[in-house]
Amino acid sequence: MNRWRHCPAWLIVTGGVLLMYLLPLWIRDRYTLHVLILIFVYITLVESWNLPGGYAGYVSFGHVLFWGLGEYTTAFLVVFWQVPALITYLVGGVVSSLVALIFGYISLRLKGAYFAIATLALASIGRYLFLNLEALGGAEGMLLPLSSWGVAFEKIPYYYGALTVACLTVLTVFLIAQSRFGLGLKAIRENEEKAEAVGIDTTKHKVLAFTISAFYPGIIGGLYASYLEYVNPDSSFSILYSANILLMAIFGGLGTVMGPVVGATIIVVASEMLTLFVAHQVRLVLYGLLLVLFALYLPEGVLSLPKKGGHRRPSLLLWALKW
């Protein structure tokens, strides 16, 4: 144990990432690869959400919009214009960021519950918009071209793609957290008025954080659409994704780099196990109970367990549940 205690954290993380890249050499089980892809997808979503939600303290209930925009951007470009899939992923990220920039500039003047309600309304608008766009399949959705890879190999490219996007997302948040910009976000979270008083451009910080947080969900949304080979408004803009993102962020630890990684991994694995043994409705009830228990007794997530004493921040989830 002492040997691991003195090992640099970056060395452990690098070794873990390399291990994940080598894993498909030994594991070819399709279900296991599917679960790992889901973990990487949720790490991307939760880590991205963590930038405005955890570091700046602006809880969004509508981050699923950017995921859905990425899915439909890829579906539209691939089906109608035959654009290579890799290019569509980047386009989806840019489209999501542009929407976040416009919406963020308008809505981030709101604070507290008003901002959360605005983001929830935005996600609902996106869902109903695509439900009524018959050119994009409407309620029936769209089928994407079948992959040309064989059955034994079809999941591995998406495994590496999702892993790469997840790593880039975590690295981006880590670099931001260590920067002056990240310190400004933390200052906004603790006391926005005082942050303004010391010269921090709070509007610029919030809008930029919100815009960056939409880029990777747009990319991973497009990749997941290619993986499933199908998009649908009810699944692409499902509020369940927003609930999962919030649960994983709370479970792992808000405002930390590794919290979303831990939270997404544990919750996805637990969810898959519950799917095998518990009915869907019961699983949703368990999710709700877990959120309440963590809000009450472990507001800083599982990463706070090693801490001994010290001051705890008020739970953002408790604040969110007040409205």
Backbone bond lengths (Angstrom), bond angles and torsions (degrees), N, CA, C in turn:
res aa  C-N    CA-C-N  psi(-1)  N-CA   C-N-CA  omega(-1)  CA-C   N-CA-C  phi
1 M - - - 1.461 - - 1.518 111.60 -
2 N 1.317 117.64 -40.37 1.459 120.95 179.03 1.518 110.91 -61.72
3 R 1.348 115.14 -35.60 1.460 119.26 -179.56 1.521 110.32 -62.90
4 W 1.366 117.36 -42.30 1.457 120.71 179.32 1.519 111.76 -70.95
5 R 1.336 116.16 -30.82 1.460 120.13 -177.89 1.517 111.43 -63.91
6 H 1.330 116.86 -34.18 1.466 120.67 -177.55 1.530 112.16 -93.46
7 C 1.334 117.70 -0.26 1.466 120.90 179.23 1.528 109.09 -77.51
8 P 1.348 118.54 130.70 1.466 120.26 -179.53 1.526 111.39 -57.20
9 A 1.334 115.64 139.86 1.461 120.22 -177.06 1.525 111.35 -61.45
10 W 1.340 116.20 -37.65 1.461 118.62 -178.28 1.518 111.81 -64.27
11 L 1.340 116.68 -30.96 1.456 120.49 179.17 1.525 111.34 -68.63
12 I 1.332 115.85 -40.16 1.464 120.57 178.44 1.528 110.13 -66.20
13 V 1.341 116.49 -44.18 1.464 120.60 -179.38 1.527 110.46 -64.20
14 T 1.330 117.37 -44.09 1.462 121.24 179.63 1.523 111.08 -61.42
15 G 1.321 116.00 -42.28 1.459 119.97 177.98 1.521 111.64 -63.34
16 G 1.341 116.52 -40.02 1.460 119.93 178.37 1.519 112.25 -64.82
17 V 1.339 116.18 -40.74 1.471 120.05 179.38 1.526 110.39 -65.57
18 L 1.330 117.30 -44.05 1.469 120.49 177.94 1.523 111.14 -60.75
19 L 1.324 116.20 -39.30 1.461 120.05 178.33 1.517 110.73 -61.96
20 M 1.346 116.74 -41.16 1.458 119.88 179.77 1.527 111.58 -65.53
21 Y 1.335 117.23 -33.92 1.461 119.51 177.92 1.532 111.76 -71.47
22 L 1.310 117.01 -27.06 1.462 120.67 -179.77 1.526 112.84 -89.73
23 L 1.325 117.00 -11.83 1.458 121.16 -173.19 1.531 114.38 -56.75
24 P 1.345 119.55 -41.63 1.475 118.58 -179.56 1.537 114.15 -62.47
25 L 1.331 117.46 -14.05 1.464 118.96 176.16 1.527 111.21 -67.47
26 W 1.335 115.78 -26.02 1.469 120.04 -178.61 1.519 112.48 -110.38
27 I 1.328 116.55 -30.39 1.462 119.88 -177.13 1.526 109.24 -107.27
28 R 1.321 116.01 117.29 1.460 121.14 177.61 1.526 112.45 -119.32
29 D 1.347 116.37 2.31 1.453 120.03 178.65 1.527 109.78 -62.27
30 R 1.329 117.75 125.63 1.458 121.65 -172.50 1.531 112.11 -67.08
31 Y 1.320 117.38 -37.08 1.467 119.49 179.70 1.527 111.01 -68.21
32 T 1.326 117.37 -41.62 1.464 120.59 178.52 1.524 110.79 -61.80
33 L 1.331 116.50 -42.87 1.465 120.11 177.90 1.527 110.72 -64.06
34 H 1.334 116.42 -36.78 1.472 119.83 178.56 1.532 110.71 -63.23
35 V 1.316 117.26 -44.10 1.467 120.93 179.30 1.523 110.31 -63.23
36 L 1.328 117.32 -40.90 1.462 120.77 178.57 1.528 111.28 -64.39
37 I 1.333 116.89 -39.09 1.463 120.17 176.81 1.532 110.15 -62.30
38 L 1.335 117.17 -42.04 1.466 120.93 177.24 1.524 110.81 -61.00
39 I 1.320 117.22 -40.74 1.467 120.90 178.82 1.522 110.48 -61.06
40 F 1.329 116.73 -46.62 1.471 120.43 -179.60 1.523 111.25 -64.26
41 V 1.336 116.70 -38.83 1.460 120.82 178.30 1.532 110.73 -61.47
42 Y 1.334 115.82 -46.47 1.462 119.14 -178.43 1.527 111.77 -71.93
43 I 1.316 118.19 -32.54 1.463 119.29 174.41 1.525 109.79 -59.28
44 T 1.334 116.74 -42.60 1.463 120.82 178.02 1.521 111.50 -62.19
45 L 1.326 116.81 -46.45 1.462 120.91 -178.06 1.528 112.06 -65.58
46 V 1.334 116.22 -46.30 1.468 120.15 -176.09 1.524 111.05 -71.49
47 E 1.330 117.08 -41.12 1.466 120.07 179.12 1.519 110.79 -64.10
48 S 1.327 116.91 -39.09 1.462 120.33 177.50 1.518 110.87 -65.39
49 W 1.328 116.39 -45.90 1.461 120.84 178.25 1.527 111.03 -60.81
50 N 1.316 116.52 -32.41 1.459 122.25 -176.24 1.530 112.84 -63.02
51 L 1.323 116.73 -23.91 1.464 119.69 -177.59 1.529 111.45 -65.16
52 P 1.347 119.37 -56.14 1.470 117.62 174.71 1.521 112.69 -80.70
53 G 1.337 117.32 -33.27 1.453 120.36 -174.25 1.511 114.03 -78.18
54 G 1.345 117.05 -43.00 1.449 121.03 -177.43 1.515 113.94 -90.84
55 Y 1.334 116.74 -43.58 1.468 120.09 -175.83 1.527 112.38 -84.34
56 A 1.344 117.64 -39.87 1.464 120.08 -178.76 1.524 112.20 -94.61
57 G 1.340 117.07 -15.28 1.457 119.91 177.75 1.510 115.08 80.47
58 Y 1.342 117.59 17.53 1.463 121.77 178.53 1.526 108.79 -105.41
59 V 1.333 115.26 98.01 1.461 121.72 -174.76 1.523 109.84 -74.77
60 S 1.344 115.49 123.97 1.460 122.01 179.25 1.519 109.81 -109.02
61 F 1.338 115.93 129.86 1.462 121.50 174.83 1.526 111.37 -101.93
62 G 1.332 116.63 8.80 1.454 119.17 -175.78 1.512 114.67 -125.12
63 H 1.349 116.65 21.44 1.465 118.98 -177.43 1.524 112.58 -65.74
64 V 1.334 116.07 -16.92 1.456 119.89 178.35 1.525 111.02 -63.73
65 L 1.328 117.66 -21.05 1.468 120.65 178.46 1.520 110.88 -57.02
66 F 1.334 117.57 -43.21 1.463 121.08 -175.93 1.525 111.30 -70.29
67 W 1.315 115.30 -33.98 1.467 120.46 173.14 1.536 109.91 -62.12
68 G 1.332 116.44 -47.29 1.460 120.78 -179.36 1.515 112.62 -65.17
69 L 1.336 116.91 -38.93 1.467 119.83 177.08 1.526 111.04 -62.45
70 G 1.327 117.30 -39.21 1.458 120.39 176.87 1.512 111.54 -63.19
71 E 1.346 116.57 -41.35 1.464 119.71 178.94 1.525 111.38 -62.30
72 Y 1.324 116.34 -47.77 1.465 119.31 -175.86 1.521 112.33 -74.15
73 T 1.324 118.10 -29.21 1.470 119.65 174.97 1.515 110.41 -62.87
74 T 1.336 116.49 -46.19 1.464 120.42 177.99 1.522 111.12 -63.19
75 A 1.335 116.95 -45.11 1.461 120.40 -179.09 1.533 111.26 -60.78
76 F 1.332 116.69 -44.18 1.464 120.47 -178.55 1.525 111.57 -64.95
77 L 1.335 116.57 -47.85 1.465 120.15 -176.27 1.520 112.11 -68.75
78 V 1.313 117.11 -36.58 1.467 120.49 -179.01 1.526 111.36 -73.67
79 V 1.330 117.24 -43.95 1.462 121.23 -174.53 1.526 111.63 -74.92
80 F 1.339 117.64 -45.35 1.455 120.45 -172.25 1.526 113.63 -93.88
81 W 1.307 117.99 -30.85 1.459 120.47 -176.30 1.523 113.19 -116.26
82 Q 1.311 118.79 -2.40 1.465 123.81 179.05 1.534 112.69 53.64
83 V 1.316 115.86 37.95 1.462 121.27 176.98 1.523 109.00 -74.39
84 P 1.348 119.06 138.54 1.475 120.29 176.88 1.519 111.39 -54.36
85 A 1.333 115.57 138.66 1.464 121.48 -172.79 1.524 112.43 -57.63
86 L 1.335 117.89 -41.77 1.461 120.58 -177.75 1.526 111.76 -58.79
87 I 1.316 116.61 -37.52 1.469 120.38 179.03 1.526 110.19 -68.82
88 T 1.334 116.35 -38.55 1.468 119.41 -178.11 1.529 111.49 -65.02
89 Y 1.329 117.40 -30.64 1.471 119.38 178.62 1.525 110.72 -62.58
90 L 1.321 115.93 -44.88 1.467 120.40 179.02 1.530 111.19 -66.33
91 V 1.339 115.82 -40.09 1.470 119.64 177.55 1.526 109.99 -61.91
92 G 1.336 116.26 -40.75 1.460 120.32 177.66 1.519 112.06 -61.01
93 G 1.331 116.62 -39.31 1.459 120.42 176.92 1.514 111.94 -64.12
94 V 1.324 116.25 -41.01 1.476 120.39 179.68 1.525 110.63 -67.69
95 V 1.344 116.92 -43.84 1.470 120.63 178.86 1.525 110.50 -59.89
96 S 1.327 116.87 -45.17 1.469 120.88 179.48 1.523 111.26 -62.10
97 S 1.337 116.60 -40.94 1.461 120.44 179.69 1.525 111.66 -65.92
98 L 1.328 116.82 -39.03 1.469 119.98 179.00 1.523 111.14 -65.12
99 V 1.326 116.03 -42.09 1.467 119.63 177.23 1.527 110.04 -63.38
100 A 1.340 116.31 -42.34 1.469 120.42 179.04 1.526 111.15 -64.33
101 L 1.332 116.97 -37.32 1.468 120.93 178.79 1.522 111.04 -62.24
102 I 1.336 116.03 -46.59 1.463 120.39 -178.91 1.528 110.42 -67.35
103 F 1.325 115.58 -49.03 1.463 119.41 -178.17 1.523 111.32 -66.78
104 G 1.339 116.07 -39.12 1.455 119.88 -179.26 1.510 112.13 -64.50
105 Y 1.320 116.50 -39.66 1.468 119.79 -179.37 1.528 110.89 -62.82
106 I 1.352 115.81 -31.74 1.465 120.01 -179.24 1.528 111.32 -84.82
107 S 1.344 116.03 -48.58 1.469 120.45 -168.62 1.518 113.80 -85.08
108 L 1.339 118.47 -24.91 1.460 119.56 -176.44 1.527 113.12 -74.04
109 R 1.314 116.73 1.10 1.454 119.39 168.49 1.527 110.09 -76.92
110 L 1.342 115.12 -18.60 1.462 120.24 175.17 1.524 109.09 -80.37
111 K 1.320 116.09 158.59 1.454 120.29 -179.14 1.520 109.93 -133.26
112 G 1.318 114.90 157.87 1.454 121.03 173.39 1.510 112.95 61.14
113 A 1.335 115.21 -135.88 1.458 121.64 -175.16 1.527 112.08 -63.34
114 Y 1.334 117.61 -28.29 1.459 120.42 -178.84 1.529 111.03 -65.17
115 F 1.319 116.46 -38.97 1.464 119.36 177.37 1.525 110.39 -68.03
116 A 1.328 117.33 -42.04 1.467 121.08 179.69 1.521 110.92 -60.92
117 I 1.343 117.17 -42.26 1.458 121.17 178.96 1.528 110.49 -65.46
118 A 1.328 116.89 -39.17 1.467 120.67 179.92 1.524 111.22 -62.99
119 T 1.336 117.40 -41.41 1.470 120.06 179.63 1.528 111.00 -68.63
120 L 1.327 116.96 -36.95 1.461 120.32 176.74 1.520 110.71 -64.05
121 A 1.325 116.26 -40.74 1.465 120.56 178.04 1.527 110.81 -65.20
122 L 1.328 117.19 -37.36 1.460 120.51 -179.84 1.524 110.54 -63.32
123 A 1.331 117.84 -43.03 1.459 121.24 178.76 1.527 110.89 -63.19
124 S 1.331 116.40 -38.72 1.467 120.52 178.63 1.528 110.74 -66.43
125 I 1.328 116.39 -39.37 1.466 120.34 177.46 1.528 110.21 -61.40
126 G 1.331 116.34 -43.45 1.463 120.17 178.59 1.514 111.97 -59.85
127 R 1.323 116.73 -43.05 1.468 120.87 -179.67 1.516 110.70 -62.25
128 Y 1.339 117.52 -50.47 1.461 120.44 -177.20 1.529 111.71 -68.78
129 L 1.310 117.37 -29.89 1.461 120.47 177.05 1.521 110.79 -63.21
130 F 1.336 116.71 -48.36 1.466 119.53 -178.33 1.527 111.85 -75.81
131 L 1.332 117.65 -23.77 1.462 119.50 173.93 1.526 111.28 -63.61
132 N 1.329 116.52 -28.98 1.466 120.46 -176.13 1.522 113.53 -103.60
133 L 1.316 117.68 3.23 1.464 121.08 176.50 1.530 108.93 -89.46
134 E 1.332 115.83 91.13 1.466 119.87 -177.26 1.532 112.04 -64.36
135 A 1.330 116.58 -27.25 1.465 119.44 179.39 1.520 111.51 -64.59
136 L 1.348 116.74 -24.14 1.460 121.27 178.65 1.531 111.75 -107.04
137 G 1.321 115.43 24.33 1.462 119.72 174.85 1.504 115.10 94.94
138 G 1.335 118.06 -12.62 1.447 120.49 179.58 1.519 112.27 57.26
139 A 1.331 115.59 -138.08 1.462 120.71 -177.84 1.529 112.37 -69.20
140 E 1.325 116.78 -22.86 1.466 120.02 -178.33 1.530 112.52 -78.11
141 G 1.322 117.79 -19.97 1.451 120.37 179.77 1.515 113.07 82.74
142 M 1.323 115.40 -167.85 1.462 121.58 -177.23 1.529 110.42 -133.04
143 L 1.326 114.56 142.56 1.456 120.55 173.81 1.523 109.40 -95.44
144 L 1.316 116.29 134.09 1.464 121.31 176.18 1.520 109.05 -96.53
145 P 1.334 117.56 158.35 1.462 119.89 178.81 1.523 111.84 -57.97
146 L 1.330 115.94 144.05 1.459 120.68 178.26 1.525 109.90 -67.97
147 S 1.326 116.33 145.44 1.459 120.54 -179.97 1.527 110.10 -70.09
148 S 1.291 115.27 151.08 1.475 120.97 -178.87 1.515 112.38 -89.09
149 W 1.343 117.81 -1.77 1.451 120.19 -179.85 1.521 110.74 -80.61
150 G 1.293 116.12 150.54 1.450 121.06 177.90 1.522 111.42 -68.43
151 V 1.322 115.74 164.38 1.472 121.26 -176.45 1.522 111.17 -60.16
152 A 1.326 117.39 -39.63 1.468 120.61 -176.24 1.530 112.09 -71.24
153 F 1.340 116.06 -18.84 1.469 119.56 -173.19 1.524 112.33 -116.16
154 E 1.357 118.16 -4.88 1.460 120.88 -166.69 1.521 114.00 -65.26
155 K 1.328 118.67 -29.54 1.460 120.49 -176.47 1.526 113.58 -85.64
156 I 1.310 117.84 -21.74 1.464 120.76 -173.45 1.533 112.66 -64.82
157 P 1.348 120.66 -44.02 1.477 118.82 177.55 1.534 112.39 -59.46
158 Y 1.327 116.94 -39.18 1.466 119.92 179.17 1.524 110.70 -71.82
159 Y 1.312 116.74 -31.59 1.467 120.47 174.62 1.523 110.31 -59.19
160 Y 1.340 115.65 -50.76 1.466 119.58 -178.68 1.538 111.04 -67.90
161 G 1.331 116.88 -36.79 1.461 119.32 178.13 1.519 112.14 -64.24
162 A 1.342 117.08 -47.53 1.461 120.78 179.95 1.525 111.29 -65.83
163 L 1.332 117.29 -38.98 1.465 120.77 177.97 1.522 110.99 -62.83
164 T 1.321 117.15 -42.39 1.465 121.22 -179.21 1.528 111.11 -64.86
165 V 1.331 117.04 -44.32 1.464 120.28 179.44 1.529 110.39 -64.28
166 A 1.337 116.49 -40.71 1.467 120.17 178.73 1.529 110.80 -62.28
167 C 1.329 117.00 -43.50 1.471 120.67 179.42 1.523 111.26 -63.85
168 L 1.324 116.91 -41.51 1.464 120.74 179.08 1.532 110.90 -64.85
169 T 1.327 116.18 -37.01 1.465 120.10 178.89 1.521 110.88 -65.37
170 V 1.329 116.34 -47.49 1.466 120.55 179.62 1.525 110.62 -62.58
171 L 1.345 116.90 -42.04 1.462 120.79 179.41 1.525 110.99 -63.16
172 T 1.333 116.97 -41.63 1.462 120.96 179.26 1.520 111.51 -61.47
173 V 1.335 116.63 -46.51 1.462 120.78 179.92 1.528 110.39 -65.56
174 F 1.328 117.03 -38.41 1.467 120.45 178.40 1.523 110.96 -61.63
175 L 1.332 117.10 -46.68 1.470 120.60 -179.81 1.528 111.10 -64.61
176 I 1.329 116.78 -39.52 1.458 119.85 178.38 1.524 110.61 -65.92
177 A 1.340 116.61 -41.40 1.469 120.38 -178.86 1.521 112.19 -61.90
178 Q 1.348 117.09 -29.84 1.455 121.08 -179.21 1.530 112.90 -88.09
179 S 1.325 116.91 -5.89 1.461 120.85 -173.83 1.532 111.89 -94.44
180 R 1.322 114.75 172.37 1.466 120.57 175.93 1.523 110.56 -64.05
181 F 1.318 115.83 -35.12 1.462 120.65 177.13 1.525 110.64 -61.59
182 G 1.338 116.31 -42.26 1.456 120.37 177.81 1.517 112.50 -63.70
183 L 1.327 116.59 -38.58 1.467 119.82 176.87 1.526 110.93 -63.48
184 G 1.338 115.50 -36.19 1.460 119.32 176.83 1.526 111.94 -64.09
185 L 1.341 116.74 -39.88 1.461 120.67 177.59 1.530 110.97 -63.09
186 K 1.320 116.63 -42.16 1.467 120.53 179.08 1.528 110.76 -64.75
187 A 1.314 115.95 -37.17 1.458 119.58 177.75 1.522 110.99 -64.75
188 I 1.320 116.77 -38.80 1.467 121.09 177.18 1.526 110.14 -63.55
189 R 1.324 116.14 -40.96 1.464 120.08 179.40 1.523 111.69 -62.41
190 E 1.315 116.49 -41.93 1.461 119.50 -176.22 1.527 112.32 -74.62
191 N 1.333 116.81 -43.87 1.472 119.69 179.36 1.531 107.95 -164.87
192 E 1.319 115.54 102.09 1.463 119.79 -174.18 1.527 112.24 -67.08
193 E 1.321 116.81 -36.07 1.472 119.42 -179.74 1.529 111.18 -65.47
194 K 1.318 116.77 -42.92 1.466 119.80 178.38 1.525 110.91 -66.99
195 A 1.347 116.25 -35.76 1.468 119.54 177.58 1.526 110.64 -61.29
196 E 1.324 116.67 -41.90 1.463 120.33 176.65 1.521 111.17 -64.93
197 A 1.330 115.84 -36.66 1.460 120.34 -177.25 1.526 112.40 -65.78
198 V 1.344 117.21 -30.05 1.468 120.05 -179.45 1.534 112.20 -92.17
199 G 1.341 116.58 8.21 1.458 119.90 171.94 1.513 116.37 101.22
200 I 1.320 118.94 8.97 1.463 121.52 178.91 1.527 109.03 -81.11
201 D 1.332 115.99 128.61 1.460 121.05 176.14 1.525 107.26 -78.09
202 T 1.325 116.71 89.66 1.467 120.80 -172.09 1.531 112.06 -65.00
203 T 1.322 116.87 -39.15 1.467 119.60 179.89 1.523 111.12 -61.55
204 K 1.331 116.57 -45.84 1.457 120.93 179.32 1.530 111.11 -62.35
205 H 1.319 116.75 -43.21 1.471 120.56 -179.82 1.525 111.05 -62.61
206 K 1.325 116.66 -46.04 1.458 120.37 -176.88 1.533 111.70 -66.33
207 V 1.326 116.46 -45.10 1.467 120.04 -178.99 1.522 110.75 -64.79
208 L 1.331 117.30 -41.26 1.460 120.51 -179.95 1.523 111.01 -66.01
209 A 1.340 116.92 -42.27 1.465 120.46 178.33 1.527 110.69 -62.72
210 F 1.317 116.81 -41.99 1.464 121.32 -179.83 1.526 110.78 -66.07
211 T 1.324 116.46 -38.72 1.463 120.77 179.56 1.524 111.33 -67.03
212 I 1.325 116.84 -45.78 1.472 120.53 178.47 1.515 110.59 -62.50
213 S 1.332 116.66 -38.17 1.465 120.53 -176.56 1.521 112.77 -67.30
214 A 1.336 118.14 -16.71 1.465 121.03 -179.73 1.529 112.55 -90.31
215 F 1.328 117.58 -15.27 1.470 120.60 -173.25 1.532 112.49 -67.38
216 Y 1.314 117.30 -53.14 1.462 119.88 -176.71 1.527 113.51 -69.88
217 P 1.345 120.52 -36.09 1.468 118.88 172.62 1.522 112.71 -59.30
218 G 1.352 117.32 -35.64 1.457 120.02 176.08 1.511 112.13 -64.00
219 I 1.325 116.42 -38.76 1.470 120.40 179.01 1.530 110.66 -68.89
220 I 1.333 116.60 -49.76 1.463 119.64 -175.89 1.523 111.03 -69.19
221 G 1.343 117.30 -27.64 1.456 120.12 175.89 1.519 111.31 -64.42
222 G 1.333 116.64 -43.27 1.452 120.38 177.53 1.517 112.23 -64.48
223 L 1.329 116.04 -41.14 1.465 119.98 178.89 1.524 110.90 -64.16
224 Y 1.329 116.65 -39.91 1.465 119.81 -179.59 1.531 111.20 -69.53
225 A 1.327 116.81 -32.82 1.466 120.04 175.77 1.518 110.35 -63.32
226 S 1.327 117.26 -42.52 1.466 120.89 176.47 1.524 110.88 -64.06
227 Y 1.315 115.30 -36.52 1.470 120.45 -179.25 1.530 111.11 -65.55
228 L 1.351 116.56 -45.75 1.469 120.36 179.78 1.527 112.55 -81.13
229 E 1.327 116.34 -21.81 1.469 123.22 -178.79 1.532 111.43 62.99
230 Y 1.346 115.69 29.87 1.466 120.54 -178.81 1.529 108.77 -164.68
231 V 1.339 116.31 140.50 1.468 121.02 173.67 1.522 108.59 -130.24
232 N 1.332 115.08 149.79 1.456 121.69 -177.51 1.528 108.25 -152.51
233 P 1.346 119.05 136.51 1.469 120.13 -176.83 1.523 114.20 -57.65
234 D 1.331 117.16 -38.24 1.458 120.08 -177.44 1.522 112.46 -66.16
235 S 1.336 117.09 -33.44 1.464 119.80 178.75 1.529 111.53 -89.45
236 S 1.323 116.80 -37.22 1.466 120.31 -177.37 1.526 112.51 -67.47
237 F 1.331 117.00 -31.57 1.466 120.73 -177.58 1.532 111.41 -118.89
238 S 1.313 116.29 29.12 1.455 121.11 -177.31 1.527 111.16 -67.54
239 I 1.321 116.03 134.44 1.462 120.80 178.11 1.524 110.81 -66.33
240 L 1.345 116.78 -18.70 1.460 120.18 178.61 1.525 111.16 -62.61
241 Y 1.332 117.30 -32.97 1.465 120.09 176.29 1.532 110.37 -62.77
242 S 1.327 116.21 -43.84 1.466 119.63 178.75 1.520 111.30 -62.41
243 A 1.340 115.89 -40.03 1.466 119.90 178.34 1.525 110.75 -64.41
244 N 1.334 116.31 -41.57 1.468 119.92 178.74 1.525 111.48 -64.57
245 I 1.330 116.24 -41.56 1.466 120.33 179.13 1.528 110.70 -60.00
246 L 1.332 115.87 -46.27 1.462 120.15 -179.85 1.522 111.11 -64.44
247 L 1.331 116.60 -43.24 1.463 120.78 179.96 1.523 111.25 -61.18
248 M 1.327 116.64 -45.40 1.461 120.56 -178.10 1.524 111.80 -67.05
249 A 1.332 116.10 -38.08 1.465 119.53 178.91 1.526 110.73 -65.60
250 I 1.333 116.74 -44.14 1.454 120.96 178.72 1.526 110.28 -65.30
251 F 1.323 116.18 -43.93 1.462 121.07 -177.18 1.527 111.59 -62.39
252 G 1.331 116.48 -43.89 1.458 119.03 -177.91 1.511 113.55 -79.48
253 G 1.328 116.90 -42.03 1.463 120.40 -179.04 1.515 111.07 137.53
254 L 1.330 116.61 113.67 1.460 121.56 179.38 1.526 110.95 -68.94
255 G 1.321 115.31 145.27 1.454 119.50 175.26 1.516 114.43 68.50
256 T 1.326 117.47 24.84 1.462 122.41 175.02 1.521 108.44 -127.22
257 V 1.321 116.75 153.71 1.458 120.16 -178.70 1.526 111.33 -74.23
258 M 1.332 116.89 -43.66 1.462 120.62 -175.11 1.525 112.93 -87.95
259 G 1.333 118.74 -12.46 1.452 120.98 179.75 1.521 113.26 -56.05
260 P 1.353 118.83 -50.51 1.464 119.62 178.37 1.525 113.66 -61.07
261 V 1.330 117.17 -33.51 1.464 120.62 178.51 1.528 110.39 -64.68
262 V 1.335 115.05 -47.48 1.466 120.38 179.56 1.519 110.60 -65.87
263 G 1.336 116.73 -47.11 1.452 120.68 -178.08 1.522 112.66 -61.93
264 A 1.334 116.96 -45.87 1.464 120.52 -179.37 1.522 111.30 -63.90
265 T 1.313 117.28 -42.62 1.463 120.92 -178.16 1.523 111.20 -62.86
266 I 1.323 116.58 -49.14 1.468 120.27 -176.59 1.522 111.09 -67.27
267 I 1.326 117.46 -44.50 1.462 120.33 -175.93 1.524 111.29 -68.66
268 V 1.326 118.69 -40.15 1.470 120.40 178.84 1.529 110.61 -63.58
269 V 1.318 116.70 -45.55 1.474 119.96 179.24 1.531 110.28 -63.25
270 A 1.338 116.53 -44.48 1.466 120.15 179.17 1.524 111.01 -63.86
271 S 1.333 116.89 -39.33 1.453 121.04 179.37 1.519 111.40 -63.46
272 E 1.328 116.80 -42.28 1.465 120.00 178.89 1.527 111.16 -64.58
273 M 1.316 116.59 -37.69 1.456 119.97 178.36 1.531 110.91 -67.98
274 L 1.341 116.55 -40.78 1.457 120.18 178.09 1.522 111.40 -66.09
275 T 1.336 117.10 -34.69 1.461 120.99 178.89 1.523 111.23 -60.09
276 L 1.321 115.97 -34.15 1.461 120.28 -178.54 1.523 112.36 -74.64
277 F 1.336 116.85 -27.90 1.472 118.92 -170.61 1.530 114.25 -122.00
278 V 1.349 118.26 -13.06 1.461 120.72 -173.68 1.526 109.75 -128.27
279 A 1.337 116.62 144.92 1.454 121.53 178.30 1.526 110.89 -64.97
280 H 1.346 116.06 155.62 1.467 121.35 -175.31 1.531 111.42 -60.28
281 Q 1.349 117.28 -43.06 1.461 120.17 -177.89 1.526 111.32 -64.86
282 V 1.341 115.85 -39.52 1.462 119.65 178.73 1.526 110.17 -65.73
283 R 1.312 116.90 -36.16 1.463 121.10 179.19 1.524 110.95 -62.47
284 L 1.340 117.49 -39.82 1.459 121.01 178.51 1.528 111.26 -65.83
285 V 1.337 116.03 -38.15 1.463 119.71 177.15 1.523 110.46 -63.71
286 L 1.328 116.79 -41.98 1.467 120.97 178.24 1.526 111.12 -62.93
287 Y 1.341 117.34 -37.97 1.455 121.12 176.22 1.528 110.21 -59.18
288 G 1.339 115.68 -47.12 1.459 119.53 -179.48 1.519 112.48 -61.68
289 L 1.327 116.55 -43.42 1.459 120.32 178.63 1.523 111.31 -62.84
290 L 1.328 116.11 -38.87 1.460 120.27 179.68 1.524 111.27 -64.11
291 L 1.338 116.13 -40.45 1.464 120.34 177.76 1.528 111.10 -60.88
292 V 1.336 115.97 -46.21 1.461 120.27 -178.01 1.528 110.72 -64.80
293 L 1.341 117.44 -43.71 1.463 120.99 -178.99 1.520 111.76 -62.88
294 F 1.339 116.45 -41.76 1.462 118.74 179.56 1.524 110.87 -70.77
295 A 1.328 117.29 -34.84 1.466 119.49 177.47 1.525 111.01 -63.17
296 L 1.323 116.40 -36.49 1.460 120.66 -176.05 1.524 113.11 -82.63
297 Y 1.341 116.62 -42.38 1.457 119.36 -167.91 1.537 114.61 -114.08
298 L 1.325 118.20 -18.10 1.457 119.37 179.77 1.525 109.33 -143.59
299 P 1.330 117.93 64.13 1.466 120.88 -173.60 1.517 114.81 -64.53
300 E 1.318 118.21 -19.85 1.467 120.23 -179.80 1.523 112.61 -98.13
301 G 1.340 118.12 7.63 1.447 121.25 174.40 1.514 113.72 83.91
302 V 1.335 114.60 178.29 1.467 120.05 -175.60 1.518 112.32 -67.11
303 L 1.330 117.77 -23.46 1.464 119.34 179.35 1.521 112.23 -69.35
304 S 1.332 116.89 -13.92 1.468 119.50 178.64 1.524 112.34 -86.11
305 L 1.326 117.82 -6.88 1.463 120.59 -177.85 1.528 113.50 -60.11
306 P 1.359 120.08 -40.21 1.470 118.98 179.72 1.521 114.32 -68.43
307 K 1.336 117.11 -15.11 1.464 119.58 -177.38 1.528 110.09 -68.43
308 K 1.289 115.54 144.60 1.464 120.64 176.76 1.523 108.08 -118.82
309 G 1.339 114.08 110.89 1.459 117.47 -178.71 1.504 110.98 71.54
310 G 1.331 115.99 -155.00 1.452 121.18 178.32 1.517 111.73 86.00
311 H 1.301 115.66 166.11 1.463 122.19 -177.01 1.518 109.64 -86.17
312 R 1.314 117.64 134.74 1.453 122.69 178.48 1.526 109.91 -103.90
313 R 1.323 115.61 139.90 1.451 120.33 174.73 1.514 109.84 -71.32
314 P 1.331 119.27 149.17 1.457 121.19 172.96 1.524 109.76 -61.94
315 S 1.307 117.32 143.72 1.454 122.07 -178.08 1.523 110.75 -69.87
316 L 1.322 116.94 127.71 1.457 120.95 175.38 1.524 110.61 -66.97
317 L 1.334 116.62 -30.12 1.452 119.00 179.76 1.520 111.47 -67.14
318 L 1.347 117.08 -40.82 1.458 119.76 177.14 1.523 110.42 -59.89
319 W 1.329 115.90 -40.39 1.466 119.35 176.77 1.526 110.19 -62.33
320 A 1.345 116.34 -42.97 1.461 120.14 -176.79 1.524 111.34 -65.98
321 L 1.340 116.92 -35.22 1.459 120.09 -177.49 1.522 112.62 -74.42
322 K 1.333 118.63 -14.63 1.460 120.67 -177.92 1.520 112.20 -63.64
323 W 1.327 116.13 -33.97 1.468 117.48 -179.72 1.519 110.55 -85.83
